Amino acid sequence: DDFFQQEWHRKGGKTSKLIGHTTRLYLAIMRGDMALGERIYEMGKMYHKGGILFIGSIMRAFLGGLVAFATARYHGDNEKEMIRVAEESISTIKIWAKHSYWNFANKLFLLEAEYWFLNGNEKLARRKFGDSIAAAAKHRFKNEEGLAAQRAAIFHLHYNRKQEASSYLKHAKDCYEQWGATGLVEQIDAAMSEILEGLD
């Protein structure tokens, strides 16, 4: 990671740096490594100065929001800052969802699910996770359908609903298989095995 970060910083233009940063952030989140995601998010601030606005910046708002909600839930040292980032991300994606519901509805629903998860409203969180999965499936964002199912599994595990968590992980695995993400499929297989052992 450090090597690629240095190479992007040395050789790449602002756009290529932003794309590289967004890709790394996405992969960290899909692997469930929110601590790494938080570090990548912080490192990426240098690429977002000057008001550059394109899909990479919008995706950063979405992905940064997911990282921020997860970090705030575990009460890190910068909890207040993460809550601010998370709530700001919802406001940003809400604006874009008005312009392009097809592209941003599932992202908005997922952020709202994480918002209600953070605030302890199980009913609304469950509904919004379902809305996000359904919207991503309808709009053919197979990777984001998998991500929403993966996050829903974490939500249910938090409340010790292992059977439901396992079901959502299987959904995520199916999505990632169709998307061609072999590494994520193997990771989810391992997580499912661990959960199913706990059901015995």
N, C-alpha and C positions, 0 to 999 in steps of 0.2 A: 504493500500500500504506500509506504513512504517513497519508494522508488518511482512509482507511477505518478504520485503527487508532485514530486520534484520535476519529472519530465514534462508533465502538463504545464506546470508553472513556468518552466524554462522555454519550451518550444511552442506550446499551443497559443492560439488566439483566445480572446475572451469567450467566444461561442464554444469552441472545442473544450475549453476548461469547464464551462458550465455543463455541457453534455456529459463529460467524463465524471464530474462530481455527482450529477443527478443519477447516472447509472450506478455508481458505487453506493449511493444512498439507497436506491431501490433494492439492490441486491442484499444489503445489510438487513433491511426490513423484512424482505421475503425469507431470509434465513433466520429471522427472529432475534437477531443480535441488535437490540435497541441501544446498548451501550456503545457499540461501534457506530451505529446510526447517529447517535448524538454527537460523537466526535467528528464524523464526516460532515454533519450539518454545520457544526461550528467552523470547521475548516473552509467550508464553502462560502462563507460570508464575503470573502475577498473577491469572489467571482460575481457577486450580485450588486456591487456598488455601481452607481451611475445610472440606475433605472432601466437596465436592459430588460425588455419585455418580450418573451416568446415562450414557447411551450415548456422549455427547461425551467424558467422561473415559476411558471404556474405549477408544474409538477413538484418543484421544491416546496411550494406552499403546502401542497397536499401531503407529501412525504414527511416534511418537517412537522406537520401537525400530528401525524401518526406517532412519530418519535416523541414529540413533546407530551402527548397524552400518556403514553406508556411510561415515560420518565417521571411525570408528575404523580402518577399513580403509586410509584414506589418511593415517593417522598425524598427525592434527592436534595442536595444542597441548594440547587437552583430551582426549586419547585415553583416559586412564584413566576419566574421568568419563563419556565416551560408552559405554565398555564396561559400566560400572555401570548406566547407563540401559538399555542394550540387554538385559542379562541380567535386570534387574528387569522389563522389559516381557514377556519370555518367561514369567516366573513369574506375572505378572498375567493374561495371556491364557490360560495353562494352567489357572488356576483357573476362568475363565469358560468355557473349553471343556468342563470337567466339568459345568457347569450347563446349557450349551446347545451341544452338539457341532455342531449344524446351523449356528449363527451364527458360531462361532469356530474350527472345525477348520482351515479354509483359512488363517486369519490366523496361527494357531499354527504350522502347517507352513511358512509363508513366513518367519516369524521364525527358525524352526529352520534353514531353508535358509541364511539370511543368517549365522546363527551358525557353521554348518559352513563356509561360504564364507570367513568371516573367519579361521577356524582352519585353513584349508588342506586340509580333508577333501573332496576333489572328489566322491567316490562318494556320501557322505551328503548333500552339498549338492544334487547332481543329483537324488537320489531325493526329497528334501524339496520341491524346486521342482516336481517332477512331481506329488507328493501335493497340494500347494497348488492347482495348476492344476486337478487332477481334482476336488478337494473343492469349489472355487468353482464349477466347471461343474455338478456334481451338485446343489449347493444353490442354483443360479441367481443367483449374485453375479457378473453379467457384467463389471462394472467391476473387481472384484477378481481375476477370472480374467485379465483383460487386464493388470492390474498385476503379477500373479505371472509371467505370460509375459514381460513387459517386464524384470522383475528377472532372470529366467532368461537372457534375452538378454545382459544385462550380465555375468552370471556367465560365460557362454561366450566373450564377447568378451575378458574378462580373460585367458583361456587361449588366445586367438587362434583359437578355433573359429568362424570367421566364417560358415560354412554353417549351423551349428546356431543361431547367434545370429540370422541372418536368418530362419530358420524360426520361431523364437520371436517375433520382431518381427512377422512376418506374422500369427501367432496373436493377438498383442496388438492389432494393427490391426483384425482381424476383430471382436474383442470390443468395441473402442471404437466401431467403426462401428455395431454393433448397439445399443450404449448411447447413441449419438447424440452422441458427443464429437468433433465435426469437427476442432477444433484439434489434438487429440491424434493423430488419424489423419494429418493433414498433417505433423506433427512426425515421426511414425514413418516416413512415406513418405520424408522427407528422410534419416533415419538409415539406412533400408534401401538407398537409392540409394548412399550413401557406402560402406556395407559391400560391396555388390555390385560397385562399381568396384574395390574392393581384391581381388576374386576373379578379375578379368580377368588 
